[in-house]
Amino acid sequence: MIRDIYYSVDYCVDRLVSDMEKLKLYREKLREMTQEVDEDTRSVQPMTNRGFIEAVFGVEKRDEVKVKIPEGIRNKGSGPVKKRMIGEKEMAILKAKKGSIKCGRCGEYVDHNARTCKKKANDSASK
Protein backbone atom coordinates (compact mmCIF):
# COMPACT_ATOMS: atom_id res chain seq x y z
CA MET A 1 0.00 0.00 0.00
CA ILE A 2 2.79 2.42 0.92
CA ARG A 3 4.63 1.67 -2.29
CA ASP A 4 1.45 2.31 -4.28
CA ILE A 5 1.00 5.70 -2.61
CA TYR A 6 4.61 6.71 -3.34
CA TYR A 7 4.21 5.52 -6.92
CA SER A 8 0.97 7.49 -7.38
CA VAL A 9 2.46 10.73 -6.08
CA ASP A 10 5.60 10.29 -8.19
CA TYR A 11 3.52 9.46 -11.26
CA CYS A 12 1.30 12.52 -10.82
CA VAL A 13 4.26 14.87 -10.36
CA ASP A 14 5.95 13.47 -13.47
CA ARG A 15 2.80 13.97 -15.52
CA LEU A 16 2.10 17.49 -14.21
CA VAL A 17 5.64 18.88 -14.37
CA SER A 18 5.00 20.43 -17.77
CA ASP A 19 1.84 22.27 -16.62
CA MET A 20 2.73 24.53 -13.67
CA GLU A 21 -0.86 25.60 -12.93
CA LYS A 22 -2.05 22.02 -12.48
CA LEU A 23 1.09 21.21 -10.50
CA LYS A 24 0.33 24.10 -8.10
CA LEU A 25 -3.25 22.82 -7.67
CA TYR A 26 -1.92 19.33 -6.96
CA ARG A 27 0.49 20.72 -4.36
CA GLU A 28 -2.33 22.61 -2.64
CA LYS A 29 -4.49 19.47 -2.53
CA LEU A 30 -1.61 17.55 -0.98
CA ARG A 31 -1.10 20.30 1.62
CA GLU A 32 -4.80 20.19 2.49
CA MET A 33 -4.66 16.42 2.88
CA THR A 34 -1.52 16.73 5.03
CA GLN A 35 -3.27 19.20 7.33
CA GLU A 36 -6.30 16.88 7.63
CA VAL A 37 -4.02 13.98 8.55
CA ASP A 38 -2.23 16.13 11.14
CA GLU A 39 -5.56 17.11 12.73
CA ASP A 40 -6.82 13.52 12.78
CA THR A 41 -3.66 12.06 14.28
CA ARG A 42 -2.58 14.66 16.84
CA SER A 43 -2.91 12.21 19.74
CA VAL A 44 -1.21 9.31 17.92
CA GLN A 45 2.51 8.82 18.61
CA PRO A 46 4.73 8.81 15.51
CA MET A 47 5.89 5.36 14.47
CA THR A 48 9.48 4.38 15.24
CA ASN A 49 11.77 2.93 12.60
CA ARG A 50 11.43 -0.52 14.13
CA GLY A 51 7.63 -0.24 14.19
CA PHE A 52 7.61 0.99 10.57
CA ILE A 53 9.72 -1.95 9.41
CA GLU A 54 7.53 -4.40 11.33
CA ALA A 55 4.40 -2.88 9.78
CA VAL A 56 5.74 -2.83 6.22
CA PHE A 57 7.31 -6.29 6.18
CA GLY A 58 4.93 -7.95 8.62
CA VAL A 59 7.83 -9.42 10.63
CA GLU A 60 8.77 -8.72 14.21
CA LYS A 61 12.42 -8.22 15.10
CA ARG A 62 13.76 -10.78 17.53
CA ASP A 63 15.61 -9.55 20.59
CA GLU A 64 18.10 -12.40 20.55
CA VAL A 65 19.43 -14.35 17.59
CA LYS A 66 21.14 -17.68 18.24
CA VAL A 67 23.62 -18.86 15.63
CA LYS A 68 25.16 -22.29 16.00
CA ILE A 69 28.62 -22.90 14.62
CA PRO A 70 28.66 -25.94 12.32
CA GLU A 71 30.75 -28.83 13.54
CA GLY A 72 33.57 -30.36 11.51
CA ILE A 73 34.35 -27.25 9.46
CA ARG A 74 37.89 -25.93 9.31
CA ASN A 75 38.02 -22.18 9.22
CA LYS A 76 41.73 -21.58 8.81
CA GLY A 77 43.69 -22.24 5.65
CA SER A 78 42.50 -23.72 2.42
CA GLY A 79 42.95 -27.42 3.03
CA PRO A 80 46.07 -29.45 2.32
CA VAL A 81 49.00 -27.59 0.83
CA LYS A 82 48.57 -27.62 -2.92
CA LYS A 83 50.16 -25.12 -5.20
CA ARG A 84 48.10 -24.00 -8.10
CA MET A 85 49.04 -24.90 -11.64
CA ILE A 86 50.87 -22.12 -13.46
CA GLY A 87 50.00 -21.81 -17.13
CA GLU A 88 52.39 -21.26 -20.02
CA LYS A 89 51.46 -17.61 -20.41
CA GLU A 90 52.11 -16.87 -16.74
CA MET A 91 55.41 -18.78 -16.86
CA ALA A 92 56.51 -16.69 -19.87
CA ILE A 93 55.65 -13.49 -17.99
CA LEU A 94 57.60 -14.63 -14.92
CA LYS A 95 60.59 -15.63 -17.07
CA ALA A 96 60.52 -12.26 -18.86
CA LYS A 97 60.53 -10.44 -15.52
CA LYS A 98 63.56 -12.40 -14.33
CA GLY A 99 65.70 -11.09 -17.14
CA SER A 100 68.77 -12.75 -18.55
CA ILE A 101 71.93 -13.63 -16.66
CA LYS A 102 75.50 -12.44 -17.16
CA CYS A 103 77.86 -15.01 -18.58
CA GLY A 104 81.13 -15.27 -16.61
CA ARG A 105 83.20 -16.13 -19.69
CA CYS A 106 81.96 -13.69 -22.35
CA GLY A 107 80.59 -11.00 -19.94
CA GLU A 108 77.36 -10.52 -21.87
CA TYR A 109 73.80 -10.64 -20.55
CA VAL A 110 72.47 -13.72 -22.31
CA ASP A 111 70.55 -16.92 -21.63
CA HIS A 112 73.66 -19.03 -20.91
CA ASN A 113 76.35 -19.24 -18.23
CA ALA A 114 80.11 -19.88 -18.24
CA ARG A 115 79.66 -23.67 -18.46
CA THR A 116 77.46 -23.51 -21.55
CA CYS A 117 79.15 -20.55 -23.24
CA LYS A 118 79.90 -20.86 -26.97
CA LYS A 119 83.14 -18.89 -26.55
CA LYS A 120 84.38 -21.58 -24.15
CA ALA A 121 83.78 -24.22 -26.78
CA ASN A 122 85.54 -22.05 -29.41
CA ASP A 123 88.46 -21.25 -27.07
CA SER A 124 88.92 -24.91 -26.15
CA ALA A 125 88.74 -25.99 -29.79
CA SER A 126 91.34 -23.40 -30.86
CA LYS A 127 93.88 -24.46 -28.18
VMD Tcl script that builds the backbone (N, CA, C; Angstrom):
set m [mol new atoms 381]
animate dup $m
set s [atomselect $m all]
$s set {name element resname resid chain x y z} {
  {N N MET 1 A 0.825 -1.175 0.000}
  {CA C MET 1 A 0.000 0.000 0.000}
  {C C MET 1 A 0.885 1.261 0.000}
  {N N ILE 2 A 1.905 1.256 0.844}
  {CA C ILE 2 A 2.790 2.423 0.922}
  {C C ILE 2 A 3.499 2.650 -0.405}
  {N N ARG 3 A 3.954 1.556 -0.997}
  {CA C ARG 3 A 4.628 1.669 -2.287}
  {C C ARG 3 A 3.689 2.225 -3.355}
  {N N ASP 4 A 2.438 1.803 -3.320}
  {CA C ASP 4 A 1.451 2.312 -4.283}
  {C C ASP 4 A 1.239 3.814 -4.112}
  {N N ILE 5 A 1.204 4.265 -2.869}
  {CA C ILE 5 A 1.003 5.701 -2.610}
  {C C ILE 5 A 2.195 6.494 -3.137}
  {N N TYR 6 A 3.416 6.024 -2.821}
  {CA C TYR 6 A 4.614 6.709 -3.339}
  {C C TYR 6 A 4.612 6.725 -4.866}
  {N N TYR 7 A 4.246 5.594 -5.465}
  {CA C TYR 7 A 4.205 5.519 -6.923}
  {C C TYR 7 A 3.189 6.506 -7.493}
  {N N SER 8 A 2.020 6.595 -6.871}
  {CA C SER 8 A 0.970 7.490 -7.376}
  {C C SER 8 A 1.405 8.951 -7.322}
  {N N VAL 9 A 2.007 9.343 -6.206}
  {CA C VAL 9 A 2.458 10.732 -6.083}
  {C C VAL 9 A 3.557 11.011 -7.109}
  {N N ASP 10 A 4.506 10.107 -7.229}
  {CA C ASP 10 A 5.602 10.290 -8.192}
  {C C ASP 10 A 5.064 10.357 -9.619}
  {N N TYR 11 A 4.113 9.481 -9.932}
  {CA C TYR 11 A 3.520 9.455 -11.265}
  {C C TYR 11 A 2.813 10.773 -11.568}
  {N N CYS 12 A 2.038 11.274 -10.609}
  {CA C CYS 12 A 1.299 12.523 -10.819}
  {C C CYS 12 A 2.248 13.698 -11.015}
  {N N VAL 13 A 3.301 13.769 -10.216}
  {CA C VAL 13 A 4.262 14.868 -10.359}
  {C C VAL 13 A 4.940 14.793 -11.719}
  {N N ASP 14 A 5.312 13.609 -12.155}
  {CA C ASP 14 A 5.946 13.466 -13.472}
  {C C ASP 14 A 5.021 13.909 -14.600}
  {N N ARG 15 A 3.748 13.603 -14.476}
  {CA C ARG 15 A 2.797 13.968 -15.521}
  {C C ARG 15 A 2.481 15.461 -15.518}
  {N N LEU 16 A 2.508 16.089 -14.324}
  {CA C LEU 16 A 2.101 17.488 -14.214}
  {C C LEU 16 A 3.271 18.465 -14.292}
  {N N VAL 17 A 4.476 17.992 -14.409}
  {CA C VAL 17 A 5.639 18.880 -14.373}
  {C C VAL 17 A 5.645 19.869 -15.549}
  {N N SER 18 A 5.024 19.522 -16.624}
  {CA C SER 18 A 4.999 20.427 -17.774}
  {C C SER 18 A 3.920 21.505 -17.650}
  {N N ASP 19 A 2.926 21.300 -16.801}
  {CA C ASP 19 A 1.839 22.267 -16.619}
  {C C ASP 19 A 1.906 22.805 -15.182}
  {N N MET 20 A 2.489 23.977 -15.000}
  {CA C MET 20 A 2.729 24.530 -13.669}
  {C C MET 20 A 1.450 24.850 -12.912}
  {N N GLU 21 A 0.402 25.276 -13.608}
  {CA C GLU 21 A -0.857 25.602 -12.933}
  {C C GLU 21 A -1.467 24.351 -12.287}
  {N N LYS 22 A -1.503 23.258 -13.027}
  {CA C LYS 22 A -2.054 22.017 -12.484}
  {C C LYS 22 A -1.150 21.467 -11.380}
  {N N LEU 23 A 0.151 21.655 -11.522}
  {CA C LEU 23 A 1.093 21.205 -10.496}
  {C C LEU 23 A 0.877 21.977 -9.195}
  {N N LYS 24 A 0.615 23.293 -9.300}
  {CA C LYS 24 A 0.335 24.096 -8.102}
  {C C LYS 24 A -0.955 23.630 -7.424}
  {N N LEU 25 A -1.996 23.331 -8.230}
  {CA C LEU 25 A -3.251 22.822 -7.670}
  {C C LEU 25 A -3.028 21.487 -6.953}
  {N N TYR 26 A -2.222 20.636 -7.563}
  {CA C TYR 26 A -1.917 19.329 -6.961}
  {C C TYR 26 A -1.185 19.511 -5.627}
  {N N ARG 27 A -0.240 20.440 -5.586}
  {CA C ARG 27 A 0.492 20.725 -4.356}
  {C C ARG 27 A -0.451 21.222 -3.267}
  {N N GLU 28 A -1.369 22.089 -3.628}
  {CA C GLU 28 A -2.334 22.615 -2.645}
  {C C GLU 28 A -3.224 21.497 -2.099}
  {N N LYS 29 A -3.670 20.595 -2.981}
  {CA C LYS 29 A -4.493 19.474 -2.529}
  {C C LYS 29 A -3.713 18.589 -1.564}
  {N N LEU 30 A -2.441 18.354 -1.874}
  {CA C LEU 30 A -1.610 17.553 -0.979}
  {C C LEU 30 A -1.417 18.241 0.367}
  {N N ARG 31 A -1.235 19.555 0.355}
  {CA C ARG 31 A -1.103 20.296 1.615}
  {C C ARG 31 A -2.378 20.203 2.452}
  {N N GLU 32 A -3.521 20.308 1.781}
  {CA C GLU 32 A -4.796 20.195 2.494}
  {C C GLU 32 A -4.939 18.801 3.120}
  {N N MET 33 A -4.575 17.788 2.366}
  {CA C MET 33 A -4.661 16.420 2.883}
  {C C MET 33 A -3.676 16.223 4.044}
  {N N THR 34 A -2.507 16.824 3.963}
  {CA C THR 34 A -1.525 16.725 5.035}
  {C C THR 34 A -2.056 17.373 6.307}
  {N N GLN 35 A -2.697 18.524 6.162}
  {CA C GLN 35 A -3.271 19.201 7.326}
  {C C GLN 35 A -4.390 18.364 7.956}
  {N N GLU 36 A -5.234 17.745 7.114}
  {CA C GLU 36 A -6.302 16.881 7.629}
  {C C GLU 36 A -5.722 15.703 8.405}
  {N N VAL 37 A -4.659 15.116 7.871}
  {CA C VAL 37 A -4.018 13.978 8.546}
  {C C VAL 37 A -3.431 14.425 9.874}
  {N N ASP 38 A -2.788 15.606 9.895}
  {CA C ASP 38 A -2.230 16.133 11.143}
  {C C ASP 38 A -3.317 16.338 12.197}
  {N N GLU 39 A -4.459 16.865 11.784}
  {CA C GLU 39 A -5.556 17.107 12.728}
  {C C GLU 39 A -6.138 15.794 13.243}
  {N N ASP 40 A -6.241 14.807 12.383}
  {CA C ASP 40 A -6.824 13.522 12.775}
  {C C ASP 40 A -5.898 12.709 13.678}
  {N N THR 41 A -4.612 12.916 13.556}
  {CA C THR 41 A -3.663 12.060 14.277}
  {C C THR 41 A -2.816 12.820 15.293}
  {N N ARG 42 A -3.345 13.871 15.865}
  {CA C ARG 42 A -2.576 14.658 16.844}
  {C C ARG 42 A -2.233 13.831 18.079}
  {N N SER 43 A -3.129 12.975 18.522}
  {CA C SER 43 A -2.905 12.209 19.743}
  {C C SER 43 A -2.099 10.922 19.490}
  {N N VAL 44 A -1.925 10.542 18.249}
  {CA C VAL 44 A -1.206 9.310 17.916}
  {C C VAL 44 A 0.290 9.584 17.917}
  {N N GLN 45 A 1.040 8.699 18.584}
  {CA C GLN 45 A 2.507 8.824 18.613}
  {C C GLN 45 A 3.072 8.456 17.243}
  {N N PRO 46 A 4.117 9.178 16.795}
  {CA C PRO 46 A 4.731 8.810 15.515}
  {C C PRO 46 A 5.377 7.432 15.604}
  {N N MET 47 A 5.370 6.721 14.512}
  {CA C MET 47 A 5.887 5.360 14.470}
  {C C MET 47 A 7.411 5.378 14.459}
  {N N THR 48 A 8.014 4.495 15.223}
  {CA C THR 48 A 9.480 4.376 15.237}
  {C C THR 48 A 9.941 3.617 13.995}
  {N N ASN 49 A 11.227 3.658 13.753}
  {CA C ASN 49 A 11.774 2.927 12.600}
  {C C ASN 49 A 11.485 1.436 12.719}
  {N N ARG 50 A 11.667 0.908 13.917}
  {CA C ARG 50 A 11.428 -0.518 14.133}
  {C C ARG 50 A 9.960 -0.848 13.877}
  {N N GLY 51 A 9.055 -0.017 14.400}
  {CA C GLY 51 A 7.631 -0.238 14.186}
  {C C GLY 51 A 7.256 -0.132 12.717}
  {N N PHE 52 A 7.878 0.816 12.010}
  {CA C PHE 52 A 7.607 0.986 10.574}
  {C C PHE 52 A 8.035 -0.255 9.805}
  {N N ILE 53 A 9.221 -0.765 10.115}
  {CA C ILE 53 A 9.721 -1.952 9.413}
  {C C ILE 53 A 8.834 -3.153 9.713}
  {N N GLU 54 A 8.419 -3.298 10.970}
  {CA C GLU 54 A 7.531 -4.399 11.330}
  {C C GLU 54 A 6.195 -4.291 10.597}
  {N N ALA 55 A 5.684 -3.068 10.453}
  {CA C ALA 55 A 4.399 -2.876 9.777}
  {C C ALA 55 A 4.505 -3.138 8.281}
  {N N VAL 56 A 5.592 -2.673 7.673}
  {CA C VAL 56 A 5.740 -2.826 6.224}
  {C C VAL 56 A 5.996 -4.280 5.843}
  {N N PHE 57 A 6.925 -4.932 6.553}
  {CA C PHE 57 A 7.306 -6.291 6.183}
  {C C PHE 57 A 6.488 -7.361 6.890}
  {N N GLY 58 A 5.754 -6.980 7.920}
  {CA C GLY 58 A 4.930 -7.945 8.622}
  {C C GLY 58 A 5.728 -8.927 9.459}
  {N N VAL 59 A 6.945 -8.544 9.860}
  {CA C VAL 59 A 7.828 -9.423 10.627}
  {C C VAL 59 A 8.293 -8.669 11.855}
  {N N GLU 60 A 8.277 -9.341 12.996}
  {CA C GLU 60 A 8.768 -8.723 14.210}
  {C C GLU 60 A 10.252 -9.014 14.379}
  {N N LYS 61 A 10.987 -8.043 14.881}
  {CA C LYS 61 A 12.416 -8.224 15.104}
  {C C LYS 61 A 12.612 -8.998 16.400}
  {N N ARG 62 A 13.462 -9.998 16.344}
  {CA C ARG 62 A 13.762 -10.783 17.534}
  {C C ARG 62 A 14.795 -10.054 18.377}
  {N N ASP 63 A 14.652 -10.184 19.694}
  {CA C ASP 63 A 15.613 -9.548 20.591}
  {C C ASP 63 A 16.942 -10.296 20.604}
  {N N GLU 64 A 16.885 -11.608 20.480}
  {CA C GLU 64 A 18.101 -12.398 20.546}
  {C C GLU 64 A 18.122 -13.370 19.373}
  {N N VAL 65 A 19.258 -13.445 18.712}
  {CA C VAL 65 A 19.427 -14.351 17.592}
  {C C VAL 65 A 20.501 -15.360 17.967}
  {N N LYS 66 A 20.170 -16.631 17.903}
  {CA C LYS 66 A 21.137 -17.676 18.238}
  {C C LYS 66 A 21.661 -18.284 16.949}
  {N N VAL 67 A 22.983 -18.269 16.795}
  {CA C VAL 67 A 23.621 -18.857 15.626}
  {C C VAL 67 A 24.527 -19.972 16.114}
  {N N LYS 68 A 24.328 -21.160 15.615}
  {CA C LYS 68 A 25.162 -22.292 16.001}
  {C C LYS 68 A 26.274 -22.471 14.981}
  {N N ILE 69 A 27.473 -22.689 15.495}
  {CA C ILE 69 A 28.620 -22.900 14.620}
  {C C ILE 69 A 28.591 -24.350 14.140}
  {N N PRO 70 A 28.686 -24.569 12.826}
  {CA C PRO 70 A 28.657 -25.938 12.316}
  {C C PRO 70 A 29.880 -26.727 12.787}
  {N N GLU 71 A 29.662 -27.989 13.080}
  {CA C GLU 71 A 30.751 -28.830 13.538}
  {C C GLU 71 A 31.484 -29.435 12.348}
  {N N GLY 72 A 32.782 -29.670 12.533}
  {CA C GLY 72 A 33.572 -30.356 11.507}
  {C C GLY 72 A 34.030 -29.469 10.371}
  {N N ILE 73 A 33.942 -28.166 10.525}
  {CA C ILE 73 A 34.353 -27.254 9.459}
  {C C ILE 73 A 35.641 -26.575 9.884}
  {N N ARG 74 A 36.638 -26.627 9.032}
  {CA C ARG 74 A 37.892 -25.931 9.312}
  {C C ARG 74 A 37.795 -24.522 8.783}
  {N N ASN 75 A 38.117 -23.574 9.626}
  {CA C ASN 75 A 38.018 -22.181 9.217}
  {C C ASN 75 A 39.331 -21.636 8.690}
  {N N LYS 76 A 40.444 -22.150 9.195}
  {CA C LYS 76 A 41.732 -21.583 8.814}
  {C C LYS 76 A 42.318 -22.334 7.623}
  {N N GLY 77 A 43.001 -21.616 6.774}
  {CA C GLY 77 A 43.691 -22.240 5.652}
  {C C GLY 77 A 42.753 -22.649 4.542}
  {N N SER 78 A 43.307 -23.293 3.566}
  {CA C SER 78 A 42.499 -23.721 2.424}
  {C C SER 78 A 42.712 -25.205 2.152}
  {N N GLY 79 A 42.803 -25.987 3.209}
  {CA C GLY 79 A 42.949 -27.423 3.027}
  {C C GLY 79 A 44.408 -27.810 2.937}
  {N N PRO 80 A 44.670 -29.003 2.429}
  {CA C PRO 80 A 46.065 -29.446 2.324}
  {C C PRO 80 A 46.856 -28.538 1.389}
  {N N VAL 81 A 48.157 -28.504 1.602}
  {CA C VAL 81 A 49.002 -27.594 0.829}
  {C C VAL 81 A 49.081 -28.093 -0.615}
  {N N LYS 82 A 48.519 -27.320 -1.493}
  {CA C LYS 82 A 48.571 -27.623 -2.923}
  {C C LYS 82 A 48.870 -26.323 -3.637}
  {N N LYS 83 A 49.887 -26.324 -4.427}
  {CA C LYS 83 A 50.162 -25.121 -5.203}
  {C C LYS 83 A 49.324 -25.176 -6.472}
  {N N ARG 84 A 48.928 -24.035 -6.895}
  {CA C ARG 84 A 48.104 -24.004 -8.101}
  {C C ARG 84 A 48.969 -24.224 -9.335}
  {N N MET 85 A 48.326 -24.674 -10.375}
  {CA C MET 85 A 49.035 -24.902 -11.641}
  {C C MET 85 A 49.300 -23.550 -12.295}
  {N N ILE 86 A 50.508 -23.358 -12.777}
  {CA C ILE 86 A 50.875 -22.121 -13.458}
  {C C ILE 86 A 50.879 -22.403 -14.948}
  {N N GLY 87 A 50.118 -21.612 -15.694}
  {CA C GLY 87 A 50.002 -21.813 -17.127}
  {C C GLY 87 A 51.218 -21.305 -17.886}
  {N N GLU 88 A 51.262 -21.631 -19.172}
  {CA C GLU 88 A 52.394 -21.258 -20.018}
  {C C GLU 88 A 52.532 -19.740 -20.140}
  {N N LYS 89 A 51.423 -19.062 -20.259}
  {CA C LYS 89 A 51.461 -17.609 -20.411}
  {C C LYS 89 A 52.051 -16.960 -19.166}
  {N N GLU 90 A 51.598 -17.426 -17.991}
  {CA C GLU 90 A 52.111 -16.870 -16.743}
  {C C GLU 90 A 53.585 -17.204 -16.557}
  {N N MET 91 A 53.988 -18.399 -16.949}
  {CA C MET 91 A 55.406 -18.783 -16.861}
  {C C MET 91 A 56.256 -17.878 -17.745}
  {N N ALA 92 A 55.777 -17.569 -18.953}
  {CA C ALA 92 A 56.510 -16.695 -19.867}
  {C C ALA 92 A 56.653 -15.296 -19.273}
  {N N ILE 93 A 55.594 -14.820 -18.611}
  {CA C ILE 93 A 55.647 -13.491 -17.987}
  {C C ILE 93 A 56.661 -13.488 -16.851}
  {N N LEU 94 A 56.656 -14.539 -16.028}
  {CA C LEU 94 A 57.602 -14.630 -14.921}
  {C C LEU 94 A 59.042 -14.716 -15.435}
  {N N LYS 95 A 59.249 -15.480 -16.495}
  {CA C LYS 95 A 60.592 -15.633 -17.065}
  {C C LYS 95 A 61.071 -14.309 -17.665}
  {N N ALA 96 A 60.153 -13.543 -18.274}
  {CA C ALA 96 A 60.520 -12.256 -18.863}
  {C C ALA 96 A 60.887 -11.254 -17.769}
  {N N LYS 97 A 60.222 -11.349 -16.617}
  {CA C LYS 97 A 60.534 -10.438 -15.522}
  {C C LYS 97 A 61.893 -10.741 -14.910}
  {N N LYS 98 A 62.285 -12.016 -14.908}
  {CA C LYS 98 A 63.561 -12.402 -14.329}
  {C C LYS 98 A 64.723 -11.751 -15.062}
  {N N GLY 99 A 64.618 -11.645 -16.337}
  {CA C GLY 99 A 65.701 -11.086 -17.141}
  {C C GLY 99 A 66.743 -12.140 -17.443}
  {N N SER 100 A 67.735 -11.785 -18.192}
  {CA C SER 100 A 68.770 -12.746 -18.547}
  {C C SER 100 A 69.915 -12.640 -17.546}
  {N N ILE 101 A 70.797 -13.598 -17.592}
  {CA C ILE 101 A 71.931 -13.631 -16.661}
  {C C ILE 101 A 73.212 -13.219 -17.375}
  {N N LYS 102 A 74.219 -12.859 -16.591}
  {CA C LYS 102 A 75.499 -12.441 -17.164}
  {C C LYS 102 A 76.418 -13.651 -17.218}
  {N N CYS 103 A 76.932 -13.891 -18.383}
  {CA C CYS 103 A 77.860 -15.009 -18.578}
  {C C CYS 103 A 79.228 -14.622 -18.003}
  {N N GLY 104 A 79.812 -15.532 -17.213}
  {CA C GLY 104 A 81.127 -15.274 -16.612}
  {C C GLY 104 A 82.269 -15.316 -17.619}
  {N N ARG 105 A 82.134 -15.997 -18.715}
  {CA C ARG 105 A 83.200 -16.127 -19.695}
  {C C ARG 105 A 83.182 -14.986 -20.706}
  {N N CYS 106 A 82.000 -14.722 -21.323}
  {CA C CYS 106 A 81.958 -13.690 -22.352}
  {C C CYS 106 A 81.542 -12.326 -21.796}
  {N N GLY 107 A 80.946 -12.263 -20.572}
  {CA C GLY 107 A 80.591 -11.002 -19.940}
  {C C GLY 107 A 79.341 -10.360 -20.496}
  {N N GLU 108 A 78.584 -11.061 -21.291}
  {CA C GLU 108 A 77.361 -10.519 -21.872}
  {C C GLU 108 A 76.138 -11.010 -21.088}
  {N N TYR 109 A 75.061 -10.222 -21.165}
  {CA C TYR 109 A 73.800 -10.638 -20.549}
  {C C TYR 109 A 73.038 -11.475 -21.561}
  {N N VAL 110 A 73.086 -12.780 -21.370}
  {CA C VAL 110 A 72.472 -13.715 -22.312}
  {C C VAL 110 A 71.791 -14.836 -21.530}
  {N N ASP 111 A 71.264 -15.811 -22.255}
  {CA C ASP 111 A 70.552 -16.922 -21.628}
  {C C ASP 111 A 71.454 -18.122 -21.387}
  {N N HIS 112 A 72.769 -17.916 -21.238}
  {CA C HIS 112 A 73.659 -19.030 -20.909}
  {C C HIS 112 A 74.617 -18.596 -19.802}
  {N N ASN 113 A 75.366 -19.554 -19.266}
  {CA C ASN 113 A 76.346 -19.239 -18.234}
  {C C ASN 113 A 77.736 -19.665 -18.724}
  {N N ALA 114 A 78.727 -19.591 -17.836}
  {CA C ALA 114 A 80.107 -19.884 -18.240}
  {C C ALA 114 A 80.268 -21.329 -18.683}
  {N N ARG 115 A 79.522 -22.261 -18.088}
  {CA C ARG 115 A 79.664 -23.674 -18.463}
  {C C ARG 115 A 79.110 -23.961 -19.844}
  {N N THR 116 A 78.089 -23.220 -20.254}
  {CA C THR 116 A 77.460 -23.510 -21.546}
  {C C THR 116 A 77.782 -22.437 -22.585}
  {N N CYS 117 A 78.813 -21.655 -22.350}
  {CA C CYS 117 A 79.153 -20.551 -23.244}
  {C C CYS 117 A 79.761 -21.070 -24.551}
  {N N LYS 118 A 79.382 -20.482 -25.652}
  {CA C LYS 118 A 79.904 -20.859 -26.972}
  {C C LYS 118 A 81.370 -20.462 -27.103}
  {N N LYS 119 A 81.750 -19.334 -26.468}
  {CA C LYS 119 A 83.140 -18.894 -26.550}
  {C C LYS 119 A 84.061 -19.915 -25.905}
  {N N LYS 120 A 83.579 -20.563 -24.837}
  {CA C LYS 120 A 84.381 -21.577 -24.150}
  {C C LYS 120 A 84.662 -22.727 -25.123}
  {N N ALA 121 A 83.610 -23.115 -25.836}
  {CA C ALA 121 A 83.779 -24.216 -26.784}
  {C C ALA 121 A 84.740 -23.801 -27.888}
  {N N ASN 122 A 84.645 -22.547 -28.350}
  {CA C ASN 122 A 85.540 -22.052 -29.409}
  {C C ASN 122 A 86.968 -21.913 -28.894}
  {N N ASP 123 A 87.129 -21.414 -27.658}
  {CA C ASP 123 A 88.458 -21.246 -27.070}
  {C C ASP 123 A 89.119 -22.601 -26.863}
  {N N SER 124 A 88.368 -23.587 -26.402}
  {CA C SER 124 A 88.921 -24.910 -26.145}
  {C C SER 124 A 89.265 -25.580 -27.454}
  {N N ALA 125 A 88.485 -25.361 -28.494}
  {CA C ALA 125 A 88.743 -25.987 -29.790}
  {C C ALA 125 A 89.972 -25.358 -30.457}
  {N N SER 126 A 90.202 -24.063 -30.235}
  {CA C SER 126 A 91.336 -23.395 -30.863}
  {C C SER 126 A 92.648 -23.720 -30.170}
  {N N LYS 127 A 92.660 -24.149 -28.899}
  {CA C LYS 127 A 93.881 -24.464 -28.182}
  {C C LYS 127 A 94.400 -25.797 -28.460}
}
mol reanalyze $m
mol bondsrecalc $m
mol representation Tube
mol addrep $m
